[in-house]
Amino acid sequence: MKSFWPVLIGLLVLYLPTYYRLSQTIWTQDEYIHSPMVLVGTIWLLWRQRETLYESPQQTHPILGSIILGLGLFLYVLGRSGEIFLFEVGSQIPVLLGALILTLGAKGARAMWFPLLFLVFMIPLPSFVVDMMTNPLKQQISALAENILYATGYPIARDGVVLTIGSYQLMVADACSGLNSMFSLSAMGLLYLYLLHYPSKLKNALIIVSILPIAFIANLIRVITLVLVTYHFGDAAGQGFLHGFAGIVLFAAALLLLFTLDGLLSLLLKD
C-alpha cells in the first residue's frame, strides 16, 4: 500500500480539476447524469479490492506499464489542453492501468479489471456518434408509442418524432431517445452481474445481451406514460411529469424488467 500512495496522490492531482470542470459543465446535463454515479461506483469497487494494494507485487512489467501510463498521460494532456472530455476523461483508464502494472504487477492489474472497465461508462461520446445513434432511436420510440396507443383506442397520430394526441402535440426529444438510459442501465447491469457472480456463463450472457433491449423498452414505457399524462391531465401535468418523475419511471421500469428477466432465467436454467 505504501508504494501506491504516490499513485493515489498523483491521480487526485490530475483528475480532481477534471471532476470539478465536469461538475460545472456536462454533468449538469440529463445526458450525463449517470457519470457521477459511475465515478462513485468505481471508487467503491476499488475500495472493495483494497487488499490487493497491500500485497507485494510478484512480477512487475516496467516497460509495458510505462508505455500504457505514457499513453494515458498523453491523452490527458491532449484532452486537457484542447478541452476534449473524450480524451481527458478516457485517459483515466490507461493512466490507472499503467500505474497498477508498474506498482502491483500484472496480478494486481487483473484484480482491478472490473473497476477499470466500469470507468468506460464515464467517457462522454463524441457528438457525431450521439447524433448518429439518437435520431434512429427517436424515430423507433415515436413509431412504437404511436402504434401501441392507437391500438388501445387513443386518438394519436405521428409526424416524424412529433406525436399528436387529442389537442396536444409532443415532440420526442433527444433526451427521450433512450440512448442515455442504455448507457446507465448497461453500467448498472454489468455491476449487478459482477456483484452477484452467477456461475452460469449462459445466464450472464443472456442478461448482458438483454440490457440494451430492456433500456429501450423502459424508455418506451416512459414516453407512453408521458403521452398519457399529457392527454388525461393536460400539458402542464405532462411537463411536470417530464421534469419530476420521468427518470423515476424509467429507472423503476428498467429495474423491474431486469429483475424479472433474472428471475425467469433462474427458473429456466435452474441457477
Backbone torsions as a table, in degrees:
resi	resn	phi	psi	omega
1	MET	NA	-36.4	-179.3
2	LYS	-59.5	-37.6	-178.7
3	SER	-71.7	-15.9	-177.2
4	PHE	-97.2	-12.3	178.8
5	TRP	-58.5	-43.9	176.8
6	PRO	-59.7	-33.3	178.1
7	VAL	-65.8	-45.3	179.8
8	LEU	-61.8	-42.8	178.8
9	ILE	-63.6	-42.4	178.7
10	GLY	-62.4	-40.1	178.4
11	LEU	-64.3	-40.1	178.3
12	LEU	-64.6	-42.5	179.6
13	VAL	-62.6	-40.3	-178.8
14	LEU	-71.5	-46.6	-164.2
15	TYR	-106.0	-12.3	173.9
16	LEU	-59.7	-42.8	174.7
17	PRO	-62.2	-34.0	177.7
18	THR	-64.5	-46.8	-179.5
19	TYR	-63.7	-37.8	178.2
20	TYR	-63.4	-44.2	-179.5
21	ARG	-65.9	-37.5	176.1
22	LEU	-62.9	-40.5	-178.8
23	SER	-66.2	-22.3	-179.9
24	GLN	-95.4	-8.3	-175.0
25	THR	-124.8	-98.9	-167.8
26	ILE	-72.5	-23.1	178.5
27	TRP	-70.3	-11.8	176.3
28	THR	-83.9	-6.7	-178.6
29	GLN	-95.7	146.9	-179.3
30	ASP	-59.0	-30.9	-176.3
31	GLU	-62.9	-24.8	-174.4
32	TYR	-121.8	25.1	-179.0
33	ILE	-64.5	-23.2	-178.7
34	HIS	-79.1	-20.2	-173.2
35	SER	-60.7	-46.3	176.8
36	PRO	-60.2	-35.6	178.7
37	MET	-66.8	-36.1	176.0
38	VAL	-64.0	-41.6	178.9
39	LEU	-62.2	-47.6	178.8
40	VAL	-61.9	-41.6	178.3
41	GLY	-62.6	-39.4	179.2
42	THR	-65.5	-43.5	177.8
43	ILE	-60.7	-41.8	178.2
44	TRP	-64.7	-40.6	178.7
45	LEU	-64.5	-41.1	177.0
46	LEU	-63.9	-38.1	178.6
47	TRP	-64.4	-37.8	178.1
48	ARG	-63.1	-28.2	-178.7
49	GLN	-99.4	20.1	-172.4
50	ARG	-64.9	-22.1	178.2
51	GLU	-58.2	-32.1	-179.7
52	THR	-61.0	-32.9	-177.8
53	LEU	-70.3	-18.8	180.0
54	TYR	-88.1	-13.3	-178.0
55	GLU	-78.5	144.9	175.6
56	SER	-77.0	134.4	-179.7
57	PRO	-65.1	131.7	178.9
58	GLN	-78.9	-39.2	-179.3
59	GLN	-155.2	115.4	177.4
60	THR	-95.3	161.5	179.9
61	HIS	-127.5	81.6	-172.5
62	PRO	-61.2	-36.5	-178.0
63	ILE	-69.6	-50.7	-180.0
64	LEU	-61.7	-45.3	-179.9
65	GLY	-61.9	-40.4	-179.8
66	SER	-66.8	-38.5	179.4
67	ILE	-64.2	-47.2	-178.7
68	ILE	-66.0	-43.0	178.4
69	LEU	-63.1	-42.0	178.7
70	GLY	-62.8	-40.3	177.0
71	LEU	-62.1	-43.6	179.6
72	GLY	-63.0	-43.1	179.1
73	LEU	-66.0	-35.5	176.5
74	PHE	-63.4	-44.4	177.6
75	LEU	-63.0	-38.3	179.4
76	TYR	-63.4	-47.8	-179.7
77	VAL	-62.6	-42.9	179.4
78	LEU	-62.3	-45.0	-179.5
79	GLY	-69.9	-40.1	-178.2
80	ARG	-67.8	-44.8	-177.6
81	SER	-71.5	-33.8	-178.8
82	GLY	-97.3	3.5	-177.7
83	GLU	53.4	47.6	178.8
84	ILE	-109.1	99.8	-176.0
85	PHE	-62.6	-30.5	179.4
86	LEU	-55.0	-45.1	-179.4
87	PHE	-80.8	-42.2	-175.8
88	GLU	-64.2	-47.6	179.7
89	VAL	-73.7	-40.7	-179.8
90	GLY	-64.7	-23.4	-178.8
91	SER	-66.1	-18.7	-179.8
92	GLN	-56.5	-36.9	-174.0
93	ILE	-68.5	-54.4	178.4
94	PRO	-67.1	-32.1	178.0
95	VAL	-63.2	-48.2	-179.4
96	LEU	-68.2	-40.2	179.5
97	LEU	-64.0	-46.2	178.9
98	GLY	-62.1	-40.9	179.1
99	ALA	-65.1	-39.1	178.2
100	LEU	-64.2	-42.9	-179.9
101	ILE	-65.0	-38.4	-178.9
102	LEU	-69.1	-38.8	-173.6
103	THR	-96.7	-34.7	-174.7
104	LEU	-114.4	-11.3	-178.8
105	GLY	85.1	-178.7	-176.8
106	ALA	-64.4	-35.3	-179.3
107	LYS	-64.2	-43.0	178.3
108	GLY	-64.0	-39.7	179.1
109	ALA	-66.0	-39.4	179.1
110	ARG	-65.1	-35.1	179.4
111	ALA	-64.6	-24.6	-177.9
112	MET	-102.3	19.3	-172.5
113	TRP	-61.8	-39.9	-176.2
114	PHE	-72.1	-44.7	174.9
115	PRO	-55.8	-36.6	177.8
116	LEU	-66.4	-43.4	177.5
117	LEU	-63.9	-39.6	-177.7
118	PHE	-62.2	-31.7	179.8
119	LEU	-62.9	-20.0	179.4
120	VAL	-57.1	-33.9	-176.6
121	PHE	-73.9	-6.3	174.6
122	MET	-84.8	-19.8	-171.0
123	ILE	-75.2	123.2	177.5
124	PRO	-68.1	137.9	177.2
125	LEU	-76.9	148.3	173.8
126	PRO	-60.1	147.5	-175.3
127	SER	-60.3	-35.5	-178.3
128	PHE	-68.9	-30.7	176.5
129	VAL	-70.4	-42.2	178.6
130	VAL	-60.5	-46.5	-179.9
131	ASP	-62.8	-41.7	-177.7
132	MET	-63.9	-34.6	-177.9
133	MET	-89.2	-30.2	-173.5
134	THR	-70.5	-46.9	-174.8
135	ASN	-59.3	-48.8	177.2
136	PRO	-62.3	-36.1	179.6
137	LEU	-65.0	-41.8	178.3
138	LYS	-62.1	-41.2	179.4
139	GLN	-63.0	-44.2	-179.0
140	GLN	-66.1	-43.7	179.3
141	ILE	-61.2	-45.2	-179.0
142	SER	-62.2	-46.4	-177.8
143	ALA	-63.9	-44.5	-179.1
144	LEU	-67.0	-41.2	178.2
145	ALA	-60.8	-42.9	178.5
146	GLU	-62.0	-48.1	-176.8
147	ASN	-62.8	-42.1	-178.1
148	ILE	-67.1	-45.8	-178.2
149	LEU	-70.4	-36.3	177.6
150	TYR	-65.3	-39.7	-180.0
151	ALA	-66.6	-23.8	179.3
152	THR	-95.3	8.3	171.6
153	GLY	98.0	8.2	-179.9
154	TYR	-85.1	143.1	179.3
155	PRO	-79.1	84.5	-173.8
156	ILE	-126.9	144.7	176.0
157	ALA	-140.3	162.8	-176.2
158	ARG	-134.9	140.7	171.6
159	ASP	-131.6	97.8	-175.2
160	GLY	68.4	-115.3	179.1
161	VAL	-107.8	14.4	178.2
162	VAL	-102.4	121.6	178.9
163	LEU	-102.8	130.7	176.5
164	THR	-113.6	118.5	178.9
165	ILE	-129.7	118.4	-174.2
166	GLY	61.9	-125.0	179.3
167	SER	-99.0	10.7	-175.4
168	TYR	-111.5	146.6	174.3
169	GLN	-120.8	132.7	178.3
170	LEU	-130.4	132.9	177.1
171	MET	-101.7	130.4	175.3
172	VAL	-76.4	102.9	-175.0
173	ALA	-80.6	175.5	-179.8
174	ASP	-57.4	-38.5	-178.3
175	ALA	-65.1	-21.2	-179.3
176	CYS	-95.2	6.9	-178.2
177	SER	-71.4	-26.4	-178.2
178	GLY	98.4	-5.6	-178.1
179	LEU	-63.0	-43.9	-178.9
180	ASN	-63.9	-42.6	-179.7
181	SER	-66.6	-29.2	177.0
182	MET	-64.6	-40.4	178.3
183	PHE	-68.4	-48.5	-177.1
184	SER	-65.5	-40.7	179.8
185	LEU	-71.7	-33.4	175.2
186	SER	-61.1	-44.3	177.7
187	ALA	-62.1	-46.2	-178.7
188	MET	-64.8	-41.4	-178.8
189	GLY	-65.8	-42.3	178.2
190	LEU	-66.6	-39.1	176.5
191	LEU	-64.1	-40.0	178.4
192	TYR	-58.9	-47.9	-179.9
193	LEU	-67.2	-39.2	-179.1
194	TYR	-63.3	-41.8	-177.4
195	LEU	-73.3	-33.3	-177.7
196	LEU	-82.6	-25.0	176.8
197	HIS	53.1	55.5	176.9
198	TYR	-64.7	133.0	179.9
199	PRO	-72.4	-23.8	-175.7
200	SER	-78.2	114.6	177.5
201	LYS	-66.1	-34.4	179.3
202	LEU	-64.3	-44.2	-180.0
203	LYS	-63.2	-45.1	178.0
204	ASN	-58.9	-43.7	-178.2
205	ALA	-65.2	-41.9	-179.3
206	LEU	-65.3	-39.0	178.1
207	ILE	-67.7	-41.2	-179.2
208	ILE	-62.0	-46.7	-178.3
209	VAL	-72.1	-14.7	179.5
210	SER	-90.0	-10.1	-174.0
211	ILE	-62.1	-48.2	-178.2
212	LEU	-66.0	-45.0	174.9
213	PRO	-60.1	-36.9	178.0
214	ILE	-63.5	-42.8	178.6
215	ALA	-62.5	-39.7	179.4
216	PHE	-64.8	-46.3	-179.2
217	ILE	-64.6	-41.6	179.3
218	ALA	-61.9	-38.8	179.1
219	ASN	-70.3	-35.4	175.3
220	LEU	-61.5	-40.9	177.0
221	ILE	-61.4	-40.8	179.2
222	ARG	-62.6	-45.0	-178.2
223	VAL	-65.3	-44.7	179.1
224	ILE	-61.8	-41.7	178.0
225	THR	-61.5	-41.7	178.7
226	LEU	-62.9	-43.1	179.6
227	VAL	-63.2	-43.4	-178.7
228	LEU	-67.4	-39.8	177.6
229	VAL	-61.9	-43.0	179.3
230	THR	-65.1	-43.0	-177.1
231	TYR	-65.5	-42.5	-174.0
232	HIS	-87.8	-27.5	-172.5
233	PHE	-123.4	-2.1	175.9
234	GLY	101.7	166.7	-175.8
235	ASP	-65.2	-38.4	-179.6
236	ALA	-61.8	-41.4	178.4
237	ALA	-65.9	-38.9	178.8
238	GLY	-63.7	-42.0	178.0
239	GLN	-67.2	-36.9	177.1
240	GLY	-65.4	-39.9	176.7
241	PHE	-63.6	-42.7	-176.8
242	LEU	-58.5	-42.5	-175.6
243	HIS	-90.4	-19.2	-175.2
244	GLY	-105.5	-40.5	-170.2
245	PHE	-125.0	-5.8	-176.5
246	ALA	-60.4	-43.5	180.0
247	GLY	-64.7	-37.0	178.9
248	ILE	-65.8	-43.5	178.0
249	VAL	-60.9	-45.1	-179.9
250	LEU	-60.9	-49.7	-177.4
251	PHE	-63.0	-43.9	-179.5
252	ALA	-64.6	-42.6	179.7
253	ALA	-64.3	-42.0	-179.7
254	ALA	-64.7	-44.5	179.0
255	LEU	-62.9	-42.7	179.9
256	LEU	-61.8	-44.0	178.9
257	LEU	-64.9	-41.2	-179.7
258	LEU	-65.2	-45.5	179.9
259	PHE	-67.6	-35.9	177.8
260	THR	-64.3	-45.4	178.2
261	LEU	-61.7	-43.2	179.3
262	ASP	-59.7	-44.8	179.7
263	GLY	-64.3	-42.6	178.6
264	LEU	-63.5	-41.8	178.5
265	LEU	-65.9	-34.6	177.8
266	SER	-64.3	-37.9	178.0
267	LEU	-71.2	-42.8	-176.1
268	LEU	-72.1	-39.7	-176.2
269	LEU	-94.5	-2.1	179.5
270	LYS	55.9	41.2	-177.8
271	ASP	-109.6	NA	NA
